[in-house]
């Protein structure tokens, strides 16, 4: 395939591959250069400089030795030998440090260090040890005569050897610094070359896009506009990339198809308008059907109450009259029948309450949630017991139906009291904070909690997480809560970040012009704690 037949995608891929290969080669070269630069910097900073410092300290150690010998010769006291003995220890430490910093290729510095050590041994053998022995055997006068009679040739040679070693170390440092500077310049050149390659590749890409995309697209757009203005016989073509040429052919095919089917579209528009009218009529019919179905369900639920009350009443009469007169299994069967009838009554009542939400309404009014919680606490006083604690603080005024909001809190707090932990007093706390244009209200307890996997399931009607013999109820309470919250324009969710108990959040819209809630005087004084 010739280059002219290459697609835009293939050309861009080829450009990117070529640029990537060149940049990769530069990157490898830069990595090798950086590694060499790091080695040279390491020689300067971590070898040459510490060796020079150690050489200076070694020179100081020999000066301390010479000073200690002279002091001992004058005083003859062992304390005067302290600088000499310390100088010997420092000498050994500095020699060891320099040896540790040397590499196998540092032959000149190693030879210089050996020369320093030899000169030091010569001075110690010819000067230091004879003076110490003279003081110990003949006294300070004899030692002073030795120093006066001797020469400083050995010590001068030692200092010259140290200077030579320092010069060799400086050569290493200079050589490494020069190599590091050269490596840095090479790195700069590599970066400049990489930048130039990137700029050239970008310029090539822009030129490629301009010639094969931008200009052909503008020309194609002009032709399409002419067709859109009504010239359906305009032939559409493109001289750009193969993709645009193919696109122009497809657009031209679409133009021909649109022109041939324009009359059919007009006919279809009339049919669609007729279908819309039919759908509108069906939607109205469905609304009436749903309304009739709601009414039917409501009436059917009420009609079910009467026979169910009879069943429950006669089962209870059987239970009271014949309890203990039949066998144990008969008593058990009667108990099952009584329990089933009672549960069916509770279920029907809960279903009626669920169906009434949003259907039977008295209209929204301003509701003080603090007053609602006071009423709820009184209703749940018997269920809570003496050791339970229900508290709330700074609850706002909201717009809603007070009976439904009361039912909401009765269900939430009632669940907290129902699912308390054994032998642990129930603690329920209700709080609220504002988040933009809605109140976020939290109901939290210290009960048995809800697993994260059931976070969505708990709000589904008839969903139970425990067996009926463990906890009573119909499984519709939280479904009622969710419907009440959504009816008031809010949302509800389970807070999964708590470590203990259950935390449920729900939102209610903020009243227009409302501000942050302020606690009343009694609430401030007692923190709104209510021991039920």
C-alpha positions in Angstrom: 0.0 0.0 0.0 1.4 3.4 -1.0 1.7 6.3 1.5 -1.3 8.1 -0.2 -3.5 5.1 0.7 -2.6 5.2 4.4 -5.4 6.1 6.7 -5.1 9.0 9.1 -4.9 6.5 12.0 -2.0 4.6 10.4 -0.2 7.8 9.7 -0.6 9.1 13.3 0.5 5.6 14.6 3.6 5.7 12.4 4.5 9.2 13.5 4.0 8.2 17.2 6.1 5.0 16.8 9.0 6.9 15.1 8.9 9.6 17.8 8.6 7.1 20.5 11.6 5.1 19.3 13.8 8.2 19.0 12.7 9.4 22.5 13.2 5.9 23.9 16.8 5.9 22.6 17.4 9.3 24.1 15.9 8.1 27.4 18.2 5.1 27.5 21.2 7.4 26.7 20.0 9.9 29.4 19.6 7.1 32.0 23.2 5.9 31.3 24.5 9.5 31.5 22.5 10.2 34.7 24.0 7.0 36.2 27.5 8.2 35.3 26.8 11.6 36.7 25.5 10.1 39.9 28.7 8.1 40.3 30.9 11.2 39.7 28.8 13.2 42.2 29.1 10.4 44.6 33.0 10.5 44.2 33.0 14.2 44.9 30.5 14.3 47.8 30.8 10.9 49.4 34.4 10.0 48.8 36.8 12.8 47.8 35.4 15.4 50.3 35.3 13.0 53.3 38.8 11.8 52.4 40.2 15.3 52.4 38.5 16.0 55.7 40.0 12.7 57.1 43.4 13.8 55.7 43.2 17.1 57.6 42.1 15.2 60.8 45.1 12.8 60.2 47.5 15.8 60.0 46.0 17.1 63.2 46.4 13.7 64.9 50.2 13.8 64.1 50.5 17.3 65.3 48.8 16.2 68.6 51.3 13.4 68.9 54.3 15.7 68.4 52.8 18.2 71.0 52.2 15.4 73.5 55.8 14.2 73.1 57.2 17.7 73.7 54.9 18.2 76.8 56.0 14.9 78.3 59.6 15.7 77.8 59.1 19.0 79.7 56.9 17.8 82.6 57.6 14.1 82.8 53.9 13.6 83.8 51.8 10.9 82.3 48.9 13.3 81.8 51.1 15.2 79.3 51.1 12.1 77.1 47.3 12.4 76.7 47.5 14.3 73.3 50.0 11.7 72.0 47.8 8.7 73.0 44.7 10.5 71.6 46.7 11.3 68.4 47.5 7.6 68.0 43.8 6.7 68.3 42.8 9.4 65.9 45.5 8.3 63.5 44.2 4.7 63.4 40.6 5.9 63.0 41.4 8.3 60.1 43.6 5.7 58.3 40.7 3.2 58.6 38.2 5.8 57.3 40.4 6.7 54.3 40.9 3.0 53.5 37.1 2.4 53.6 36.5 5.2 51.1 39.1 4.0 48.6 38.2 2.1 45.5 40.4 -0.5 43.8 41.3 2.1 41.1 42.6 4.7 43.6 46.2 3.4 43.5 47.8 6.8 43.8 45.9 7.8 47.0 46.5 4.3 48.4 50.3 4.6 47.8 50.3 8.1 49.3 48.5 6.8 52.4 51.0 4.0 52.8 53.8 6.5 52.5 52.2 8.6 55.3 52.0 5.5 57.5 55.6 4.6 56.9 56.8 8.2 57.6 54.7 8.2 60.8 56.3 4.9 62.0 59.8 6.3 61.2 59.0 9.4 63.3 57.5 7.4 66.1 60.4 5.0 66.2 63.2 7.6 65.9 61.8 10.4 67.9 58.6 9.6 70.0 59.6 6.3 71.5 63.2 7.3 72.4 61.9 10.5 74.2 59.3 8.4 76.2 62.0 5.9 77.2 64.4 8.7 78.2 61.8 10.3 80.4 61.0 7.0 82.0 64.7 5.9 82.6 66.8 9.1 82.8 64.4 12.0 83.5 63.1 15.0 81.7 66.6 16.6 81.2 67.8 13.7 79.1 64.6 13.7 77.1 64.9 17.5 76.4 68.5 17.0 75.3 67.3 14.4 72.8 64.7 16.8 71.4 67.2 19.6 71.2 69.9 17.5 69.6 67.4 15.9 67.1 66.1 17.4 63.9 62.7 17.8 62.5 63.5 16.0 59.3 61.3 12.9 60.1 58.3 15.0 61.1 58.7 17.3 58.1 58.8 14.3 55.8 55.6 13.0 57.5 53.8 16.3 56.9 55.1 16.4 53.3 53.7 12.9 52.8 50.3 14.0 54.1 50.4 17.0 51.7 51.1 14.7 48.8 48.2 12.4 49.8 45.9 15.5 50.0 47.1 16.5 46.5 46.2 13.0 45.2 42.8 13.3 46.8 42.3 16.7 45.2 43.1 15.2 41.8 40.4 12.6 42.3 38.0 15.3 43.4 38.8 17.6 40.4 38.6 14.7 38.0 35.2 13.6 39.3 33.8 17.1 39.4 34.9 17.7 35.8 33.3 14.4 34.7 30.1 15.3 36.6 30.0 18.7 34.9 30.4 17.1 31.5 27.6 14.6 32.3 25.3 17.5 33.3 26.0 19.3 30.0 25.3 16.0 28.2 22.0 15.7 30.1 21.1 19.3 29.1 21.9 18.5 25.4 19.7 15.4 25.6 16.8 17.4 27.0 17.1 20.0 24.3 17.2 17.3 21.7 14.1 15.6 23.2 12.3 18.9 23.3 13.2 19.6 19.6 12.0 16.1 18.6 8.7 16.6 20.5 8.2 20.1 18.8 8.9 18.6 15.4 6.6 15.7 16.0 3.9 18.1 17.1 4.4 20.4 14.1 4.2 17.3 11.8 1.0 16.2 13.6 -0.6 19.6 13.2 0.3 19.8 9.5 -1.0 16.3 9.0 -4.3 17.1 10.8 -4.6 20.4 8.8 -4.1 18.8 5.4 -6.1 15.6 6.0 -8.7 16.6 8.5 -9.3 20.3 9.2 -9.6 21.7 5.7 -11.5 18.7 4.3 -13.9 18.8 7.2 -14.6 22.5 6.6 -15.3 21.7 2.9 -17.5 18.8 3.8 -19.4 20.9 6.3 -20.1 23.6 3.6 -21.5 20.9 1.3 -23.6 19.5 4.1 -25.0 23.0 4.9 -26.0 23.4 1.2 -27.9 20.1 1.4 -29.5 21.2 4.7 -30.6 24.4 3.1 -32.7 22.4 0.6 -30.3 21.5 -2.2 -31.0 17.8 -2.0 -29.4 17.2 -5.4 -26.0 18.5 -4.3 -23.3 15.7 -4.7 -21.1 15.4 -1.6 -17.4 14.4 -1.8 -14.1 14.9 0.0 -10.4 15.0 -0.9 -9.1 14.4 2.6 -8.0 11.3 4.4 -9.4 7.9 3.3 -11.7 8.0 6.4 -13.1 11.4 5.4 -13.5 10.2 1.8 -15.5 7.2 3.1 -17.5 9.5 5.4 -18.3 11.8 2.5 -19.6 8.8 0.5 -21.7 7.7 3.4 -23.1 11.2 3.9 -23.9 11.4 0.2 -25.6 8.0 0.4 -27.6 9.3 3.3 -28.5 12.4 1.3 -29.9 10.3 -1.5 -31.8 8.2 0.9 -33.3 11.2 2.6 -34.3 12.8 -0.7 -36.0 9.6 -1.8 -37.8 9.1 1.5 -38.8 12.7 2.2 -42.4 12.1 1.1 -42.5 9.0 3.3 -41.4 11.1 6.3 -44.2 13.5 5.8 -46.7 10.6 5.8 -45.0 9.1 8.8 -45.3 12.5 10.7 -49.1 12.4 10.2 -49.1 8.8 11.5 -47.0 9.7 14.5 -49.3 12.5 15.4 -52.3 10.1 15.2 -50.4 7.6 17.4 -49.6 10.3 20.0 -53.2 11.1 20.3 -54.0 7.4 20.8 -51.2 7.2 23.5 -52.6 10.3 25.2 -56.0 8.7 25.4 -54.5 5.4 26.6 -52.6 7.3 29.3 -55.8 9.0 30.5 -57.5 5.6 30.5 -54.6 4.1 32.5 -54.8 6.9 35.1 -58.5 6.2 35.5 -57.8 2.5 35.8 -55.1 3.0 38.4 -57.5 5.2 40.4 -60.2 2.6 40.2 -57.7 -0.1 41.2 -56.6 1.9 44.3 -60.2 2.3 45.3 -60.9 -1.4 44.7 -57.8 -2.4 46.8 -58.9 -0.1 49.6 -62.5 -1.4 49.6 -61.3 -5.0 49.4 -59.0 -4.5 52.3 -61.8 -3.1 54.4 -64.1 -6.0 53.4 -61.5 -8.5 54.4 -61.5 -7.1 57.9 -65.0 -8.4 58.8 -64.5 -12.1 58.1 -61.0 -12.0 59.5 -62.3 -10.5 62.8 -64.9 -13.3 62.9 -62.1 -15.9 62.4 -59.9 -14.3 65.0 -62.8 -13.9 67.5 -64.0 -17.5 67.2 -60.5 -18.9 67.4 -59.9 -16.9 70.6 -63.3 -18.3 72.0 -62.1 -21.8 71.2 -58.8 -21.1 72.9 -60.4 -19.7 76.0 -63.2 -22.4 76.3 -61.3 -25.5 75.3 -57.8 -24.7 76.6 -56.6 -27.8 78.4 -59.6 -29.9 77.5 -58.2 -31.2 74.3 -54.8 -32.7 73.6 -51.6 -30.6 73.4 -51.6 -30.6 69.6 -55.1 -29.3 69.4 -54.1 -26.4 71.7 -51.2 -25.8 69.5 -53.3 -25.7 66.3 -55.8 -23.3 67.9 -52.8 -21.0 69.0 -51.5 -21.1 65.4 -54.9 -20.1 64.0 -55.2 -17.2 66.5 -51.7 -16.0 65.8 -52.3 -16.2 62.0 -55.5 -14.3 62.2 -53.9 -11.6 64.3 -50.9 -11.3 62.0 -53.3 -11.0 59.0 -55.1 -8.2 60.8 -51.9 -6.3 61.5 -50.7 -6.9 57.9 -54.0 -5.5 56.4 -53.8 -2.5 58.7 -50.2 -1.8 57.7 -51.1 -2.2 54.0 -54.0 0.2 54.5 -51.6 2.7 56.1 -49.1 2.2 53.3 -51.7 2.8 50.6 -53.1 6.0 52.3 -49.7 7.7 52.1 -49.9 10.4 49.5 -53.5 9.4 48.5 -55.4 10.8 51.5 -53.9 14.1 52.4 -54.8 17.1 54.5 -52.2 19.4 52.8 -48.7 20.5 54.0 -48.3 22.8 56.9 -45.4 24.1 59.0 -44.4 21.3 61.4 -42.1 21.6 64.4 -40.1 18.4 64.6 -39.2 19.1 68.2 -42.9 19.0 69.1 -43.3 15.8 67.0 -40.5 14.1 68.9 -42.2 15.0 72.2 -45.4 13.4 71.1 -43.5 10.3 69.7 -41.6 9.9 73.0 -45.0 9.9 74.9 -46.4 7.3 72.5 -43.4 5.0 72.9 -43.1 5.4 76.7 -44.6 2.1 77.5 -42.5 0.3 74.9 -39.3 2.0 75.9 -39.3 1.0 79.6 -37.6 2.8 82.4 -34.0 2.4 81.3 -34.3 3.6 77.7 -33.2 7.1 76.6 -34.6 9.1 73.7 -33.0 12.5 73.0 -33.1 15.1 70.3 -31.6 18.6 69.8 -32.0 21.6 67.5 -34.7 20.1 65.2 -36.0 22.5 62.5 -39.4 23.6 61.3 -40.3 21.8 58.1 -43.2 21.7 55.7 -45.2 18.5 55.7 -48.1 16.5 57.2 -47.7 16.2 60.9 -49.5 12.9 61.3 -47.3 11.3 58.6 -44.1 12.7 60.2 -45.2 11.4 63.5 -45.7 8.0 62.0 -42.2 8.2 60.4 -40.5 8.9 63.8 -42.7 6.3 65.6 -41.5 3.6 63.1 -37.8 4.6 63.2 -37.6 5.0 67.0 -39.9 2.0 67.6 -37.5 -0.1 65.5 -34.5 1.2 67.6 -36.4 0.1 70.8 -37.4 -3.2 69.3 -33.9 -4.2 68.0 -32.0 -3.2 71.2 -29.2 -5.3 72.4 -30.0 -7.7 75.3 -29.2 -6.3 78.8 -28.1 -3.0 77.3 -30.3 0.1 77.9 -31.6 1.5 74.6 -30.2 4.9 73.6 -31.8 6.7 70.6 -30.5 10.1 69.5 -32.1 12.3 66.8 -30.2 15.2 65.3 -30.3 17.5 62.2 -28.1 19.7 60.1 -28.6 21.8 57.1 -27.1 20.8 53.7 -27.8 23.5 51.1 -31.6 23.5 50.5 -32.5 20.4 52.6 -32.3 19.2 56.2 -30.4 16.0 56.8 -32.0 14.3 59.9 -30.2 11.4 61.6 -31.8 8.8 63.9 -29.1 6.7 65.6 -29.3 4.0 68.3 -27.0 1.5 70.1 -28.9 -1.6 69.1 -27.9 -4.7 67.2 -27.3 -2.8 63.9 -27.9 -3.8 60.3 -25.3 -5.5 58.1 -24.1 -3.5 55.0 -25.4 -6.1 52.6 -29.0 -5.4 53.7 -28.7 -1.6 53.3 -31.1 -1.5 50.4 -33.2 -4.5 51.3 -34.5 -3.0 54.6 -36.6 -0.4 52.9 -38.4 -2.9 50.6 -41.9 -3.8 51.6 -42.4 -7.2 53.5 -38.6 -7.6 53.8 -37.6 -9.1 57.1 -34.0 -9.7 58.4 -35.0 -11.8 61.4 -37.4 -14.7 62.0 -40.9 -13.8 63.3 -40.4 -15.7 66.5 -37.3 -13.5 67.2 -38.8 -10.1 66.6 -42.5 -9.2 65.9 -43.7 -7.1 63.0 -44.9 -7.3 59.4 -41.8 -6.1 57.7 -43.5 -3.0 56.3 -42.4 -0.3 58.8 -39.3 0.9 57.0 -41.2 0.8 53.7 -43.8 3.1 55.2 -40.9 5.4 56.4 -39.4 5.5 52.9 -42.7 6.3 51.3 -43.4 9.1 53.7 -39.9 10.6 53.1 -40.3 10.4 49.4 -43.8 11.9 49.6 -42.3 14.9 51.3 -39.7 15.3 48.6 -36.8 13.7 50.5 -34.6 10.6 50.3 -33.5 8.0 52.9 -30.5 5.9 53.3 -28.6 3.7 55.9 -25.4 5.2 57.3 -22.8 2.4 57.0 -19.9 4.3 58.7 -21.1 3.7 62.3 -19.3 1.1 64.4 -22.2 0.3 66.7 -25.9 0.2 66.4 -28.0 1.6 63.5 -27.8 5.1 61.9 -30.5 6.2 59.4 -30.4 9.5 57.5 -33.3 11.1 55.6 -33.8 14.5 54.1 -36.6 17.0 54.1 -36.8 20.3 52.1 -35.9 23.5 53.8 -38.7 26.0 54.3 -38.2 29.1 52.1 -36.3 31.8 54.2 -35.5 29.3 57.0 -32.3 29.7 59.0 -30.4 27.3 61.2 -32.5 26.0 64.1 -32.0 27.5 67.5 -32.5 25.4 70.6 -35.2 26.6 73.0 -34.4 27.4 76.6 -35.5 24.0 78.0 -33.6 22.2 75.3 -30.4 24.1 76.1 -30.7 23.4 79.8 -31.3 19.7 79.6 -29.9 18.8 76.2 -33.3 17.5 75.2 -32.7 14.2 77.0 -35.9 12.3 77.7 -35.8 9.2 79.9 -38.8 7.2 78.9 
